[in-house]
Every structure is written in C-alpha cells, then in structure tokens.
C-alpha cells in the first residue's frame, strides 16, 4: 500500500506541476502582451515631432476636394472636358475673388464681365460651354482646391 500512495502522490504531484506550469505560462504571456501594448502606446509621444507642416495637410484636403469635385472635367496638366488647372492662378492674374466667383457661378461672371474678359474668352475657347455652378462648395474649400491644383503636382 505504501507503494500505491507514493505512486498516487507522484501522479498528483505531476498533475499539479503541469497545471502550475500552464498557469505560469499564461501569466508570462499576459505580462509580455501587456508590456508590448504599453510600449506601443508610449511610442506615440514623439509623433508630433515628425508631423508634416500644415501646407501638406491643406494640399491633401485640396487633392481630395479636387478629386471629388473637379476631376470629372479637369486634369491637372491635361485638358479634358475643361481646361487643365495647373497654373490656374496665373491665368486669372492671381484674382482669387474672381476665380472663386467663377467657380461658384461661371455664367454670372461671364455675363457681368463680358466677352473680352478672361472668363468670356475661356467660355469662347471651350465651345461656348460654361462650367456648371458649384454653389455648394465653400470659399475655403475652393481655396484648398486652387492651392492644390495650381501647383499641378499629383
């Protein structure tokens, strides 16, 4: 009987040791994962140091607005249904007020400025087809689009 007790004790001891090692292993994995998560969270402290300047953010917003509102008719460097927009400010003699008004309602600007104005000549050049009105775009969004498109950088 003594040998049975020893044998039973050994089995219990082995099962307990196996269970204990599983628990220790689970705890080690949990601690390691927690440490990795904490290290990853703390790594963002220096993210502000590498932040790109605001100009890039504006260009990115301008690019998105250009793609969603202008690209159906305009290319940056290539004429499509409408003229290419790279260098647009120079063609409008840097008159952002007039350009903004034209984007909001080209027909109104063409009628007000007459056929000899840049808007009138643009209308004639493009087969007397006026640009659709974009009244739903804000002046700030137009500024972002023009800032992006004028550079002609894709």
Secondary structure, DSSP 4 states (H G I P E B T S, - for coil): -HHHHHHHHHHHHHHHHHHHHHHHHHHHHHHHHHHHHHHHHHGGGGGGGGPPPHHHHHHHHHHHHHHHHTTTT--SSS-SSS---TTHHHHTTT-HHHHHHHHH-HHHHHHHH-TTSHHHHHHHHTTT-PPPP-TTS-HHHHHHHHHHHHHT--
